[in-house]
Amino acid sequence: MIIIDELLFRHVEKEGFRNFCLVMQHKFPVPSRTTVACDCLNLFLDEKQNLKKVLKKERVCLTTDT
């Protein structure tokens, strides 16, 4: 949700979001913004590695019109 909706990491610390999480699943611990930031970074690094693997197997041509 943070990535797709391009929300700030501090969004998870706001009262409205915390209340929303409590209503949806009261046993779910709401992560801190540093945890969310680290998770997003790790996801980015994993996807970057996957993209590198795919691009090593394929030929890619990039062009631009300026």
C-alpha positions in Angstrom: 0.0 0.0 0.0 2.8 2.4 0.8 4.6 1.7 -2.5 1.5 1.5 -4.7 -0.1 4.7 -3.3 3.2 6.5 -3.0 2.6 7.3 0.7 5.1 8.7 3.1 6.7 6.2 5.4 5.4 8.1 8.4 1.8 7.4 7.2 1.9 4.2 9.3 2.4 6.2 12.5 -0.8 8.3 12.0 -3.8 7.7 14.2 -6.2 7.1 11.4 -4.0 4.3 9.9 -3.5 2.7 13.3 -7.2 2.7 13.9 -7.8 1.2 10.5 -5.4 -1.6 11.2 -7.1 -2.3 14.5 -10.4 -2.6 12.9 -9.1 -4.8 10.1 -7.0 -7.1 12.3 -6.5 -6.2 15.9 -3.7 -8.8 16.3 -1.6 -7.3 13.5 1.3 -5.2 15.0 1.5 -1.9 13.0 5.2 -1.5 11.9 7.2 1.6 12.5 8.2 3.9 9.7 11.8 2.6 9.9 10.6 -1.0 9.5 8.5 0.0 6.5 11.4 1.9 5.0 13.7 -1.1 5.4 11.1 -3.5 4.0 10.7 -1.2 0.9 14.4 -1.0 0.4 14.9 -4.7 0.7 12.0 -5.3 -1.8 13.7 -2.8 -4.2 17.1 -4.5 -3.9 15.5 -7.9 -4.5 13.6 -6.7 -7.6 16.8 -5.0 -8.9 18.7 -8.3 -8.7 15.9 -10.1 -10.4 15.9 -7.5 -13.2 19.6 -7.8 -13.6 19.3 -11.6 -14.0 16.6 -11.2 -16.7 18.6 -8.5 -18.6 21.7 -10.7 -18.7 19.8 -13.3 -20.6 18.1 -10.8 -23.0 19.2 -8.2 -25.4 17.9 -4.8 -24.8 18.1 -1.7 -27.1 17.3 1.7 -25.8 16.7 4.7 -28.0 15.6 8.3 -27.4 14.2 11.1 -29.5 15.3 14.5 -28.3 
